[in-house]
């Protein structure tokens, strides 16, 4: 049908820093769209490794610090955990 063409805003109207984000190919979606781009198994590998090693060596009850850190990281990546 008769759709209007979408134009990019001129540089005078663009928000500061928005051009740099467009050039880099933003890795985060808009704040209204919170679906993560990564699979949960691939997100936060550092905290996941520490959490898993602690649980294997000391048991889940002794590792709440690492479990909470991993959950915080996953939430920052957009997962609802």
N, C-alpha and C positions, 0 to 999 in steps of 0.2 A: 504494500500500500504506500501511501505518501508519507514516508518517514522523514523526519528532519535530520540533517547531517549533524553528527556530534563533532564539536570542535574543541580542541585543547584551549584552555585559557591562555591569554597572552601572558608574557613574563611579568608584566606590571601587576596583573591580578593574581598570579600564582602565590601560594604560601611560601614563606622562606624554607628552603631545604627540600621542597617538593620536586624540583628538577633533579637533584642528586638521587632521590629515591627512584625516579622514573628511569634514569640512566643505569642504575645498578640492578634493576629488575627486583623490586622489593620481595623479600622472602616472607613477609608477613602480609596477611590479607587485611582488608579494612576492618576497623573495630566492630562493625556491625556483623561481620561474617567471621565467627570464631572457630570454624572447622579447621583443625590442624592439617598441614600439608604432609607431614611425616606420619609413618605408622608408629604406633605406640612402642613397638619393640625396638625401633631405631632411634627414638628420641632419648636424650639425656644418657648417653652411654657411660659417662664418667660416674655419675651418681648411681646408676644401675649396677655397675661393677662393684663399687664399694658396698652397696646394700647387699648384693648377693654374696660377696665374700664374707661379710660380717655374719649373715644369717647361717651360712654353712659352718663357720667356725664357732660361733657363740650362741646361735639360736635366735629366733625372731624376737623374743622378749628383751634381749639385750641390745637390740639394734634399732630402737625407735628413732634415734637421732638420724641414722642414715635413711631409714624408711621415709621419715618426714621430709628430709632433704630431697629425696627422689620425687616424692609427690609434689613438692613445691616446684621443682624443675618441670615436671610434666604439666602442671597447671600453667606455668609461664609459656609453655609451648602450645597451649590451647586445648589440652585434654581435660575432660571433666572427671577427675578422680578424687 
